[in-house]
Each structure stands twice: as structure tokens, then as C-alpha cells.
Amino acid sequence: MGTIFFVNGFLEAGKTTFIKELLSRDSFKIQGKTLILLCEEGDEEYSDEELKASNSALELIEKREDFNEDNLIEIEKKYKPERVIVEYNGMWDRKNLEFPWYWKDVMEIAIFDATTFKLYSDNMRSILAEQVRHAELVFFYKADEARDKLSLYARNIKAINNSAAFVFRGKKGDIILDPDENLPYDISKDELDLSEESFAVMCMDSLERYELYKGKKVHFKAKAFKMKDGGDLEFIAGSFVMTCCEADMSFMGIICGYPKAHELENKEWVEVTGILRTIYDEELGRELPACRVIELKRGVEPGNDFVSLV
């Protein structure tokens, strides 16, 4: 069995459209049969002509309890496919899915309608979080109608899954290339005065684009976390970002070089002024953002225990 494509998202997000586009590409065609496991029927349907043209078969799974390892194996025996594409029901629980043991290569893709993303994020945050937690690709349709919100949406997803790649597409099929232009601070400035929310954004963005931040002067307030292996000269300034609920949070932070780090209490709030730089992590084999502290204030008023990026 080749790659299993597991496509998740809410009703009318564009899952069927996305799968049809994949099947129509010459680069996606294979010699054998493609099995589409349809777990949700929307307005967009697969016609008999489209299925025949792509050498695909369609099997409807109407109940969540039928999406289990034994049933999936029996369905495969029926069609003997070379490839499986799952169009999952976005309202079904994703946490405890059981795939057949030989599904070794599962690529998860989350599909969203940019015009309804905030509505689902506000009201179904825990379900949305499970849709993107293991996704390798997050695809937004109608991105041109929410262009000023795209960077915010991307940051919300990165707080849950920092390794996901993004594609933003407009209604006419055009690709929106630079959603990060709407950062909550002016990246062109040499000095950045960061709120608690924008500090978390800076920590995330600088992991991927650290060259843009090197040499900038920053000012922020955060908790100081003592490092077990950092000796007396470093600590981590960080905050927790709420992903789906208070019980499910991600930590965002940056290593800070400070000669008096040994004097700090673990998790005390500090106010930091420093210069951003990079350090090389041999274990990860890559550059990481860091901060050289030039001024630190203790005894500052505590901030929020967690921040939300949406």
C-alpha cells in the first residue's frame, strides 16, 4: 500500500474539491485503482464520469463506529486498491482512530474555508485542534476574502502544529503567497516592543525566519524558566499559548543569555530588554533564535498565565 491521504475538515470546507483536483493531476495518476472512503456527503459530489476517468472507486462510511481497523480491511479486500484517500467527517473524533496496521505512510491534510475559519475556531476549537494536530498540509480556500486574517489563522494553527505547511488559495485559484505580512508588529523596525501575545508570535516566527530577527532589539515581559542543562548563564523566557482549551497548551519561548540567571526564581515574571541572535543546536542540527539580555527587571507585575492567538 502506498501513501494514504487522510483529508479532514468541516462540512463545505472544500475537501471534495481538493480531492478532485488531486485526482485530475497527471503527476497524481497511478496504474492501479484509487479507493475513496467518503465519510461525509456535502453539496459537491463525485460523478460516475470523474470516478471512471481517475480509475477510482467510492465507498461511503456513514457512521463513526464503522471507521475501524477491521472494517477498513474488509473494504480494501473488496476493491483491492493501490491507493486510499479518506475524506473524513470533520465532526467525528480524530483522537483515537485505528488504522490498519500496514497503513505505514499516512499523510494528513486539513482543509478550511477562510471565510468560516474564525467561526469554527471560536466555537469548535477542540475539534479544529484535532484536525490540524497531525496535518502535514493545511489548505485554505477563499483566502482572498480573508487576506488580512491569514497570518492570524496560520499562527493559531502553528501553536498546535508548528511543522505544518500552508497553502492559501483565492476563489479564482490564485495562490496567496505572503500571509505573514500581517504580523502584530512591524518586522522592518530595528526595535520591537512586544506584548505578551506578540512575544509568542515572535517566538514562533523566528524559529522559521530567524535571519529576519538577528540583531533586533526587543523588549518583552515573560516567565523565566530555569534550564536544567543551561548552567548559571541562561534561562528560557516563555509563555503558554492556548490551542483548544486551558488543559491543552503549547509552550513558546526563547533562550536568553544572562550572567545572573542563577539568581532568578523558576517561573518568576521578568521584563527583558535584549538583542536577538542565533545559536547552533548540535542535536537538532540547525540555528535557533536566542536573546542576549542587556537589561532585566525583576519583581514585575505578573501577566497572563496563557495567551490566545485568535
C-alpha positions in Angstrom: 0.0 0.0 0.0 1.3 3.4 -1.0 0.6 6.7 0.8 -2.8 7.0 2.5 -4.2 10.5 2.1 -6.3 11.5 5.1 -8.3 14.6 4.3 -10.0 16.3 7.2 -12.1 19.5 7.6 -15.6 20.8 8.4 -18.6 20.4 6.1 -18.3 22.5 2.9 -14.7 23.4 3.6 -13.7 22.1 0.2 -12.5 18.6 0.9 -14.2 17.0 -2.2 -12.9 19.9 -4.4 -9.4 19.3 -3.1 -9.5 15.6 -3.8 -10.9 16.1 -7.3 -8.1 18.5 -8.1 -5.5 15.9 -6.9 -7.1 13.1 -9.0 -7.1 15.3 -12.1 -3.3 16.0 -12.0 -1.1 13.9 -14.3 1.5 13.7 -11.5 -1.0 12.1 -9.2 -2.1 9.3 -11.5 -1.2 5.7 -10.8 -1.6 2.4 -12.6 -3.9 0.8 -10.1 -7.2 1.7 -8.5 -7.8 4.5 -6.1 -10.3 3.9 -3.3 -12.1 7.0 -1.9 -13.5 6.4 1.6 -16.3 9.1 1.9 -17.3 9.8 5.5 -19.4 12.9 4.8 -21.6 13.9 1.9 -21.8 17.6 1.0 -23.0 19.7 -1.9 -20.0 18.7 -4.1 -20.2 15.1 -5.3 -18.1 12.7 -7.3 -19.7 11.9 -10.6 -19.5 8.5 -12.3 -17.6 10.1 -15.1 -15.0 11.6 -12.7 -14.5 8.3 -10.9 -14.1 6.4 -14.1 -11.6 8.9 -15.5 -9.4 8.6 -12.4 -9.9 4.9 -12.1 -11.4 5.4 -8.6 -14.0 3.6 -6.5 -16.1 5.2 -3.9 -17.2 3.7 -0.6 -19.5 5.5 1.8 -18.9 5.2 5.6 -21.9 6.7 7.3 -21.1 6.0 11.0 -18.0 6.9 13.1 -18.1 3.4 14.7 -17.7 1.8 11.2 -14.4 3.7 10.7 -12.3 1.0 12.4 -9.4 -1.3 11.5 -11.5 -4.4 10.8 -14.0 -2.7 8.6 -11.3 -0.8 6.7 -9.5 -4.1 5.9 -12.7 -5.7 4.7 -13.4 -2.7 2.4 -9.9 -2.9 1.0 -10.4 -6.6 0.2 -13.5 -5.7 -1.8 -11.7 -3.2 -4.0 -8.0 -4.2 -3.9 -6.8 -0.6 -4.3 -3.3 0.6 -4.9 -4.1 3.9 -3.0 -6.6 5.1 -0.5 -8.0 8.6 0.0 -10.0 9.3 3.1 -12.5 12.1 3.0 -13.1 12.3 6.8 -16.1 13.7 8.6 -14.8 16.8 10.4 -17.2 16.4 13.3 -16.1 12.9 14.1 -13.5 12.3 16.8 -10.0 12.1 15.4 -8.1 11.3 18.6 -8.4 7.5 18.8 -8.7 6.4 15.2 -7.4 2.9 14.5 -5.9 2.5 11.0 -5.0 -0.9 9.5 -1.5 -1.9 10.8 0.0 -1.8 7.3 -1.0 1.9 6.7 2.5 2.9 7.4 2.5 6.2 5.4 -0.5 8.3 6.3 -0.4 11.9 5.0 -2.9 14.1 6.9 -4.3 17.2 5.2 -6.6 19.7 6.8 -8.9 21.8 4.6 -10.6 25.1 5.7 -12.8 27.8 4.2 -11.0 31.0 5.2 -14.3 32.8 5.5 -15.7 30.5 8.2 -12.4 29.5 9.9 -12.9 32.0 12.8 -16.4 30.8 13.5 -15.2 27.3 13.9 -12.1 28.4 15.8 -14.3 30.3 18.3 -17.0 27.7 18.7 -15.4 24.3 18.0 -11.8 24.9 19.0 -11.1 21.4 20.3 -12.4 19.7 17.2 -10.4 22.1 15.0 -7.3 21.4 17.0 -7.6 17.7 16.4 -8.0 18.3 12.6 -4.6 20.1 12.4 -2.6 18.4 15.2 -1.1 15.8 12.8 -1.6 17.5 9.5 1.4 17.9 7.2 -0.5 20.4 5.0 -3.2 22.9 5.9 -5.1 24.2 2.9 -7.3 27.3 2.9 -9.9 28.1 0.2 -11.3 31.6 -0.4 -8.2 33.1 1.2 -8.6 36.3 -0.8 -11.8 37.1 1.2 -9.9 36.9 4.5 -6.5 38.2 3.4 -6.0 40.4 6.5 -6.7 37.4 8.8 -4.5 34.8 7.2 -1.4 35.3 9.3 -3.5 35.2 12.4 -5.1 31.9 11.3 -1.6 30.5 10.5 -0.3 31.4 13.9 -3.2 29.8 15.6 -2.5 26.5 13.7 1.3 26.8 14.3 0.6 27.0 18.1 -0.9 23.5 17.7 1.3 22.1 15.0 4.4 24.1 14.2 5.6 21.7 11.4 2.5 22.1 9.2 2.9 23.7 5.7 0.3 26.1 4.4 -1.4 26.8 1.1 -3.7 29.8 0.8 -5.8 29.9 -2.4 -8.2 32.6 -3.7 -11.6 32.0 -5.3 -10.1 32.1 -8.8 -7.4 29.6 -8.0 -4.7 32.1 -7.3 -2.2 31.4 -4.5 -1.8 34.0 -1.8 1.9 34.0 -1.2 2.7 36.1 1.8 0.1 35.9 4.7 2.8 36.7 7.2 2.8 40.3 6.1 0.2 40.9 8.8 2.4 40.3 11.9 1.3 42.1 15.1 4.5 44.2 14.9 6.5 46.0 12.2 9.2 43.5 11.3 11.1 46.2 9.4 11.9 48.1 12.6 15.2 47.7 14.4 13.4 47.7 17.8 10.3 45.6 18.8 8.2 46.4 21.8 6.3 43.2 22.3 3.0 42.5 24.1 2.5 39.0 25.6 0.7 37.9 22.5 3.2 39.3 20.0 6.1 37.9 22.1 4.6 34.4 21.5 4.2 35.2 17.8 7.8 36.4 17.6 9.0 33.1 19.2 7.1 31.1 16.6 8.1 33.2 13.6 11.7 33.5 14.5 12.1 29.7 14.6 11.5 29.6 10.8 12.8 33.1 9.8 15.5 33.8 12.3 17.6 35.7 9.8 14.9 38.5 9.8 15.3 38.9 13.5 19.0 38.8 14.0 20.4 42.0 15.6 17.0 43.4 16.5 16.5 45.0 19.9 13.4 43.6 21.7 11.5 44.4 24.9 9.0 42.0 26.4 7.6 40.5 29.6 7.6 36.7 30.2 8.1 34.0 32.7 11.7 32.9 33.3 12.2 29.2 33.3 15.4 27.8 34.7 17.3 25.4 32.4 18.5 22.1 33.8 21.4 21.9 31.4 21.9 25.6 30.8 24.2 26.3 33.7 24.0 29.6 35.5 24.2 31.9 32.5 20.9 31.0 30.6 17.2 30.8 31.1 14.2 30.4 28.8 11.8 33.3 28.6 8.4 31.9 27.6 4.7 31.8 27.7 1.9 29.2 27.2 -0.4 29.5 24.2 -3.9 28.1 24.4 -4.6 25.8 21.5 -8.0 24.3 22.2 -8.6 24.8 25.9 -6.8 25.6 29.1 -5.8 22.0 29.5 -4.2 21.9 26.1 -1.5 24.5 25.7 1.8 24.8 23.8 4.9 26.4 25.2 6.6 29.3 23.2 9.9 30.6 24.4 13.4 31.8 23.6 16.8 31.0 25.2 18.1 34.1 27.0 21.8 34.6 27.9 22.0 36.4 31.2 25.0 36.5 33.6 22.8 36.4 36.7 20.4 33.7 35.5 21.3 31.7 38.6 19.7 34.4 40.8 16.3 34.0 39.2 13.4 32.1 40.7 11.9 29.5 38.4 8.8 30.8 36.6 9.1 34.3 38.0 7.9 37.1 35.8 10.6 39.3 34.3 10.8 42.2 32.0 13.6 41.8 29.4 15.4 44.1 27.0 17.8 42.3 24.8 19.3 41.8 21.3 18.2 38.8 19.2 20.8 36.5 17.8 21.1 32.8 16.9 22.8 29.8 18.4 23.6 26.5 16.8 21.9 23.4 18.3 24.0 20.4 17.5 21.3 17.9 18.5 18.8 19.5 16.1 21.4 20.4 13.5 20.1 23.9 12.9 20.2 27.5 14.1 17.8 28.6 16.8 16.8 32.1 17.8 18.2 33.4 21.1 18.4 36.6 23.1 21.3 38.4 24.7 19.9 40.2 27.7 21.1 43.7 28.2 18.7 44.7 30.9 16.4 42.6 33.1 13.8 43.8 35.7 12.6 41.5 38.4 9.5 41.9 40.7 7.3 43.0 37.8 3.5 42.6 37.8 2.6 39.0 36.7 1.0 38.7 33.3 -1.5 36.2 31.9 -0.8 32.5 32.6 -1.6 31.8 28.9 -2.3 33.7 25.7 -4.6 33.0 22.8 -3.5 34.0 19.3 -7.0 34.2 17.8 
